[in-house]
Amino acid sequence: MKFNDTYISGWSNLKKVKTKLILPSSIDEILKIIYYAKNNNYKIAIRGNGCSFGDQSYLENEITIDLSNFNKILEYNKEKKYILVQAGASLLEIYNKIINDNFILESTPGGLQVSVGGAVANNIHGKDCFKNGYFEDNVIYIKYIDSEGNIYEIKKENNTNEFENIFGSMGLFCIILEVRIKLKKVKSLELETKTKKVYSIKEMVESFNDKNLYGYNYAIGWIDCFDRNNIGRGLFRKAKFVDTKNKFYIKKMKKNKKFLFLHKGIMITLLSFIYNRMIFKVVNSLIFNFYYKKNDKLLFNKFIWMDNNYIPDYPLIFSKKGFLTLQPFIPLKNAASNIKSILKLCHDHKFEGIFCPIKKYKKQNNSLCFGGDGFSIVLDIPLKNKDTKEIKSFLNNFFNLLDTFNGNVYLTKDFYMNKSHLDLISFDKKKLYKLKSQFDNLNLFSSNQYERLFQK
């Protein structure tokens, strides 16, 4: 078995580790890797396109299977409205195939570079999660291989429990090979958006709880984390597809080479030297105070892949000093008050999120998966001028706060948690251990994150 000792990282580029990287392109090659690993006492991490923020998609000094070459579109059925793809295919590759037939995927995240296998393993969610739920609601068939080399095909309609248990498995149960995804036909590729300013977190939450919101397809908010007088102020945007006679054609979508108005490499290099907390505070204030567009029309690709349109690969700005990402889930009961407490904690420690989105989620029953009846915010916190003691103090207070209202965090974006933090959040460890032993009785599949948080 040939492999390269390679240094890789997660999407945040916080840490590079040495791993035995293999890029298979067929099921036979994957089987050979499994047999080699078992015979030589290696463990295996499973990696799609490396979009997990932290250390979930690699295993230091062990084998990492990178499925980015296992990316074929196997079948596209317009009449029955589904697409069958290999697990390494990205959502971007799917969209470039289906978009001009007016098909979309529900539960599409802001980063279209996510692999389908990663989307399943982390049960991703998008700006429509208040209404359409999670990626598992798209999926109708999965083919996977277990640690013994057995290949299984399961359909949602026939294997409800086994099918559901793969979602949220974080690559620890099996290697996903193929996924069949149902497609949604839309009226057009044009969205009508309505955006308003909100002046408190209470007003933001009320905007998401408005019963009329269900007449829209998407809803997303942005919070100015730095404002101490009107905590939770920001922008709330909702959008819906419009019925129009205009026929739109979207060119092949690809990664943007520009960051705002300059070449991406130049802008990232420049910002990596000059950024500081005060700059982000001023930028957030300017966004809030000078935003003026209330209604607008956008093509779907401009709305859904927003980070690529404006700030592609932004984590590279912080790769030298690092940044902390936390995506807490806040249950619906007392949501405004509890989000306000999180934002006040960030103020007290000067650990504000630089650009903070907020979403509402639909109720779900899978205790391994992030989400439920409530909200999440995303805190991207640069660690420049932060020492280890400050980081530890903030994290301890943050997780203790989550514990008071049964909160959770999205482990896909974790890099700094420890086992004591894990004990404070609403996560079903017993279920994870039980299902892992059922799917992976040889304990072949692992990751740096699993070793850090779950190994006893």
Order of alpha helices (4+ residues) and beta strands (2+ residues): beta-beta-alpha-beta-beta-beta-beta-alpha-beta-alpha-alpha-beta-beta-alpha-beta-beta-beta-alpha-beta-beta-beta-beta-alpha-alpha-beta-alpha-alpha-beta-beta-alpha-beta-beta-beta-alpha-beta-alpha-alpha-alpha
